[in-house]
Amino acid sequence: MQIRILVAGLFLMLAIASCSDKQADKNAAAGSGEPQHVWKEQVKALDKAKRLEDDMNAAFEKRAKEIDAQAQ
């Protein structure tokens, strides 16, 4: 009976140790600058859309200045 308890305890300790190592590997591989949540891809898409909006606004302002310069 004691051998079964010892083997079961050893198995549980091994399972817990292997799970914690996988989680540490995931955190290390993810990088420090990236968000760590389930909406990571959506956040990336929003950031990309914001950068695109900034680029479009800059292009619009440049074109508006060119039109104003031609009108004068």
VOVEXFI-43521 format. One record per residue: y, z, x of N, C-alpha, C, O in turn; residue in one letter; residue number from 1. Coordinates in pm, whole numbers, padded with zeros to 5 digits, always signed. Layout:
VOVEXFI-43521
+---------+--------+--------+----------+--------+---------+---------+--------+--------+---------+--------+--------+-------+------+
| n_north |   n_up | n_east | ca_north |  ca_up | ca_east | c_north |   c_up | c_east | o_north |   o_up | o_east | gumar | mise |
+---------+--------+--------+----------+--------+---------+---------+--------+--------+---------+--------+--------+-------+------+
|       Y |      Z |      X |        Y |      Z |       X |       Y |      Z |      X |       Y |      Z |      X |     a |  NUM |
...
+---------+--------+--------+----------+--------+---------+---------+--------+--------+---------+--------+--------+-------+------+
end
This chain:
VOVEXFI-43521
+---------+--------+--------+----------+--------+---------+---------+--------+--------+---------+--------+--------+-------+------+
| n_north |   n_up | n_east | ca_north |  ca_up | ca_east | c_north |   c_up | c_east | o_north |   o_up | o_east | gumar | mise |
+---------+--------+--------+----------+--------+---------+---------+--------+--------+---------+--------+--------+-------+------+
|  -00120 | +00000 | +00082 |   +00000 | +00000 |  +00000 |  +00126 | +00000 | +00086 |  +00223 | -00071 | +00057 |     m |    1 |
|  +00124 | +00080 | +00193 |   +00242 | +00086 |  +00280 |  +00264 | -00044 | +00356 |  +00378 | -00080 | +00387 |     q |    2 |
|  +00158 | -00115 | +00385 |   +00172 | -00242 |  +00454 |  +00241 | -00343 | +00363 |  +00325 | -00421 | +00409 |     i |    3 |
|  +00206 | -00343 | +00236 |   +00270 | -00434 |  +00140 |  +00420 | -00406 | +00129 |  +00501 | -00499 | +00124 |     r |    4 |
|  +00456 | -00279 | +00124 |   +00596 | -00241 |  +00116 |  +00668 | -00284 | +00244 |  +00780 | -00334 | +00239 |     i |    5 |
|  +00603 | -00263 | +00358 |   +00663 | -00301 |  +00485 |  +00683 | -00453 | +00493 |  +00788 | -00500 | +00536 |     l |    6 |
|  +00583 | -00528 | +00451 |   +00593 | -00675 |  +00454 |  +00701 | -00722 | +00356 |  +00779 | -00810 | +00389 |     v |    7 |
|  +00705 | -00663 | +00236 |   +00807 | -00701 |  +00139 |  +00946 | -00668 | +00190 |  +01038 | -00747 | +00173 |     a |    8 |
|  +00962 | -00553 | +00252 |   +01092 | -00515 |  +00309 |  +01132 | -00607 | +00421 |  +01249 | -00645 | +00431 |     g |    9 |
|  +01038 | -00644 | +00507 |   +01067 | -00735 |  +00615 |  +01106 | -00872 | +00561 |  +01199 | -00935 | +00612 |     l |   10 |
|  +01037 | -00919 | +00459 |   +01069 | -01047 |  +00397 |  +01209 | -01045 | +00337 |  +01285 | -01141 | +00353 |     f |   11 |
|  +01245 | -00938 | +00267 |   +01377 | -00926 |  +00207 |  +01486 | -00923 | +00315 |  +01590 | -00987 | +00299 |     l |   12 |
|  +01463 | -00851 | +00423 |   +01561 | -00846 |  +00531 |  +01579 | -00983 | +00594 |  +01691 | -01022 | +00628 |     m |   13 |
|  +01470 | -01056 | +00611 |   +01478 | -01190 |  +00667 |  +01553 | -01284 | +00573 |  +01634 | -01366 | +00618 |     l |   14 |
|  +01527 | -01273 | +00443 |   +01596 | -01358 |  +00345 |  +01746 | -01328 | +00342 |  +01826 | -01421 | +00336 |     a |   15 |
|  +01783 | -01203 | +00347 |   +01924 | -01165 |  +00345 |  +01994 | -01215 | +00473 |  +02106 | -01264 | +00467 |     i |   16 |
|  +01927 | -01201 | +00585 |   +01986 | -01245 |  +00711 |  +02005 | -01396 | +00713 |  +02107 | -01444 | +00763 |     a |   17 |
|  +01911 | -01469 | +00661 |   +01924 | -01615 |  +00662 |  +02033 | -01661 | +00566 |  +02101 | -01760 | +00595 |     s |   18 |
|  +02051 | -01594 | +00455 |   +02157 | -01631 |  +00361 |  +02295 | -01606 | +00422 |  +02385 | -01688 | +00405 |     c |   19 |
|  +02312 | -01497 | +00489 |   +02443 | -01466 |  +00545 |  +02479 | -01563 | +00657 |  +02596 | -01594 | +00674 |     s |   20 |
|  +02383 | -01611 | +00732 |   +02412 | -01708 |  +00838 |  +02456 | -01841 | +00779 |  +02547 | -01905 | +00833 |     d |   21 |
|  +02397 | -01884 | +00670 |   +02437 | -02009 |  +00607 |  +02580 | -02000 | +00557 |  +02656 | -02096 | +00570 |     k |   22 |
|  +02618 | -01889 | +00500 |   +02754 | -01873 |  +00450 |  +02853 | -01875 | +00565 |  +02961 | -01933 | +00552 |     q |   23 |
|  +02821 | -01814 | +00675 |   +02910 | -01814 |  +00791 |  +02925 | -01955 | +00846 |  +03034 | -01995 | +00887 |     a |   24 |
|  +02816 | -02032 | +00846 |   +02824 | -02170 |  +00893 |  +02912 | -02253 | +00803 |  +02990 | -02336 | +00851 |     d |   25 |
|  +02902 | -02233 | +00672 |   +02986 | -02308 |  +00578 |  +03133 | -02278 | +00602 |  +03216 | -02369 | +00605 |     k |   26 |
|  +03166 | -02151 | +00620 |   +03305 | -02112 |  +00642 |  +03357 | -02167 | +00774 |  +03473 | -02208 | +00782 |     n |   27 |
|  +03275 | -02168 | +00876 |   +03318 | -02219 |  +01006 |  +03337 | -02370 | +01002 |  +03429 | -02423 | +01065 |     a |   28 |
|  +03252 | -02439 | +00930 |   +03259 | -02584 |  +00923 |  +03374 | -02633 | +00835 |  +03422 | -02744 | +00852 |     a |   29 |
|  +03418 | -02550 | +00741 |   +03521 | -02592 |  +00646 |  +03656 | -02609 | +00713 |  +03738 | -02689 | +00666 |     a |   30 |
|  +03683 | -02538 | +00819 |   +03813 | -02547 |  +00886 |  +03907 | -02440 | +00832 |  +03889 | -02391 | +00721 |     g |   31 |
|  +04005 | -02406 | +00911 |   +04095 | -02298 |  +00871 |  +04209 | -02345 | +00784 |  +04264 | -02265 | +00708 |     s |   32 |
|  +04248 | -02472 | +00791 |   +04363 | -02521 |  +00717 |  +04332 | -02568 | +00576 |  +04423 | -02593 | +00498 |     g |   33 |
|  +04205 | -02582 | +00543 |   +04169 | -02634 |  +00412 |  +04153 | -02522 | +00310 |  +04112 | -02412 | +00345 |     e |   34 |
|  +04186 | -02549 | +00186 |   +04165 | -02450 |  +00082 |  +04017 | -02423 | +00062 |  +03935 | -02515 | +00073 |     p |   35 |
|  +03981 | -02300 | +00032 |   +03842 | -02261 |  +00014 |  +03815 | -02226 | -00131 |  +03794 | -02109 | -00164 |     q |   36 |
|  +03816 | -02325 | -00218 |   +03786 | -02299 |  -00358 |  +03725 | -02422 | -00421 |  +03713 | -02526 | -00356 |     h |   37 |
|  +03685 | -02412 | -00546 |   +03611 | -02519 |  -00611 |  +03698 | -02641 | -00641 |  +03643 | -02749 | -00664 |     v |   38 |
|  +03828 | -02628 | -00641 |   +03917 | -02739 |  -00673 |  +03974 | -02802 | -00547 |  +04083 | -02860 | -00551 |     w |   39 |
|  +03904 | -02793 | -00437 |   +03954 | -02842 |  -00309 |  +03987 | -02991 | -00317 |  +04091 | -03034 | -00267 |     k |   40 |
|  +03901 | -03071 | -00377 |   +03926 | -03215 |  -00386 |  +04046 | -03245 | -00474 |  +04122 | -03337 | -00445 |     e |   41 |
|  +04063 | -03169 | -00583 |   +04178 | -03191 |  -00670 |  +04308 | -03155 | -00599 |  +04409 | -03223 | -00619 |     q |   42 |
|  +04306 | -03052 | -00519 |   +04425 | -03013 |  -00444 |  +04460 | -03121 | -00343 |  +04577 | -03153 | -00324 |     v |   43 |
|  +04358 | -03178 | -00279 |   +04384 | -03288 |  -00186 |  +04446 | -03406 | -00257 |  +04539 | -03468 | -00206 |     k |   44 |
|  +04395 | -03439 | -00377 |   +04449 | -03551 |  -00453 |  +04594 | -03525 | -00494 |  +04677 | -03616 | -00489 |     a |   45 |
|  +04625 | -03403 | -00534 |   +04762 | -03368 |  -00570 |  +04856 | -03379 | -00450 |  +04968 | -03427 | -00463 |     l |   46 |
|  +04810 | -03333 | -00335 |   +04892 | -03344 |  -00214 |  +04919 | -03490 | -00178 |  +05029 | -03527 | -00139 |     d |   47 |
|  +04816 | -03572 | -00193 |   +04833 | -03714 |  -00165 |  +04933 | -03777 | -00262 |  +05015 | -03859 | -00223 |     k |   48 |
|  +04924 | -03737 | -00391 |   +05017 | -03790 |  -00491 |  +05161 | -03746 | -00462 |  +05255 | -03823 | -00481 |     a |   49 |
|  +05178 | -03624 | -00416 |   +05312 | -03576 |  -00381 |  +05370 | -03655 | -00264 |  +05488 | -03690 | -00264 |     k |   50 |
|  +05286 | -03683 | -00163 |   +05334 | -03762 |  -00050 |  +05371 | -03903 | -00094 |  +05471 | -03959 | -00048 |     r |   51 |
|  +05291 | -03960 | -00183 |   +05321 | -04094 |  -00235 |  +05450 | -04093 | -00314 |  +05530 | -04186 | -00303 |     l |   52 |
|  +05473 | -03988 | -00394 |   +05597 | -03977 |  -00470 |  +05717 | -03970 | -00377 |  +05819 | -04035 | -00402 |     e |   53 |
|  +05705 | -03894 | -00271 |   +05815 | -03883 |  -00173 |  +05844 | -04019 | -00109 |  +05960 | -04058 | -00093 |     d |   54 |
|  +05737 | -04091 | -00074 |   +05756 | -04225 |  -00015 |  +05823 | -04320 | -00114 |  +05912 | -04396 | -00076 |     d |   55 |
|  +05780 | -04315 | -00239 |   +05838 | -04403 |  -00340 |  +05985 | -04369 | -00366 |  +06067 | -04459 | -00382 |     m |   56 |
|  +06018 | -04242 | -00369 |   +06158 | -04201 |  -00388 |  +06245 | -04247 | -00272 |  +06358 | -04292 | -00292 |     n |   57 |
|  +06192 | -04235 | -00151 |   +06268 | -04281 |  -00034 |  +06291 | -04432 | -00040 |  +06400 | -04480 | -00010 |     a |   58 |
|  +06188 | -04506 | -00080 |   +06202 | -04651 |  -00092 |  +06301 | -04688 | -00202 |  +06379 | -04782 | -00187 |     a |   59 |
|  +06298 | -04614 | -00312 |   +06391 | -04640 |  -00422 |  +06535 | -04615 | -00378 |  +06624 | -04694 | -00408 |     f |   60 |
|  +06558 | -04504 | -00308 |   +06693 | -04474 |  -00260 |  +06742 | -04579 | -00162 |  +06859 | -04619 | -00166 |     e |   61 |
|  +06653 | -04625 | -00073 |   +06691 | -04728 |  +00024 |  +06729 | -04857 | -00049 |  +06829 | -04920 | -00016 |     k |   62 |
|  +06648 | -04894 | -00148 |   +06677 | -05017 |  -00224 |  +06808 | -05003 | -00302 |  +06885 | -05098 | -00310 |     r |   63 |
|  +06832 | -04885 | -00359 |   +06956 | -04864 |  -00434 |  +07078 | -04876 | -00341 |  +07180 | -04931 | -00381 |     a |   64 |
|  +07067 | -04824 | -00219 |   +07176 | -04836 |  -00122 |  +07198 | -04981 | -00083 |  +07312 | -05025 | -00067 |     k |   65 |
|  +07089 | -05057 | -00067 |   +07103 | -05199 |  -00034 |  +07171 | -05276 | -00147 |  +07255 | -05362 | -00122 |     e |   66 |
|  +07135 | -05245 | -00270 |   +07197 | -05312 |  -00385 |  +07346 | -05278 | -00392 |  +07429 | -05365 | -00417 |     i |   67 |
|  +07379 | -05150 | -00371 |   +07521 | -05108 |  -00371 |  +07599 | -05180 | -00259 |  +07713 | -05222 | -00278 |     d |   68 |
|  +07535 | -05193 | -00143 |   +07603 | -05259 |  -00031 |  +07627 | -05407 | -00062 |  +07730 | -05461 | -00023 |     a |   69 |
|  +07533 | -05472 | -00129 |   +07549 | -05612 |  -00163 |  +07653 | -05632 | -00273 |  +07719 | -05736 | -00278 |     q |   70 |
|  +07667 | -05533 | -00361 |   +07762 | -05544 |  -00472 |  +07906 | -05532 | -00423 |  +07997 | -05578 | -00492 |     a |   71 |
|  +07928 | -05473 | -00309 |   +08065 | -05452 |  -00260 |  +08119 | -05568 | -00187 |  +08233 | -05564 | -00140 |     q |   72 |
+---------+--------+--------+----------+--------+---------+---------+--------+--------+---------+--------+--------+-------+------+
end
